[in-house]
Amino acid sequence: MNDDMPVARRGLILFAHGARDPRWALPFEAIAQRVRSRDDQVQVALAYLELMTPSLQEAADALVAAGCGQVDVVPLFLGAGGHVRKDLPVLFDAIAAAHPAVRWQLHRAVGEMESVVDAMAQAAIELTLHPPQPAS
């Protein structure tokens, strides 16, 4: 690689389902903020399948406009149900086709990662060992 060539910015799309209640997005916004605080070299965007914005296409367009030459798409789903197995690949193919000069990478659902399963199991144990105290 030539040292004079600019390095393409890295982008990350955190892809979630979406809901009518805007409070539903708060944990996903917290995840995005933690990624930003841990890796200031990556441009992070949230995207939603339905009911919320931005869409995957809108988030992809924004990252490309910001100069990202490689973008990872991480589904923030617990498992690979129909949305991850059927809907997401179609949406992913559309963003890749719309921006062929960008290197796109679609990852598996985070809920299928051993570390996420372990973290959720530990959280469940902690909740049962330290239940919330009733308000006085």
Secondary structure by P-SEA (a helix, b strand, c coil): ccccccccbbbbbbccccccccccaaaaaaaaaaaaaacccbbbbbbbcccccccaaaaaaaaaaacccbbbbbbcccccccccccaaaaaaaaaaaaccccbbbbbccccccaaaaaaaaaaaaaaaaccccccc
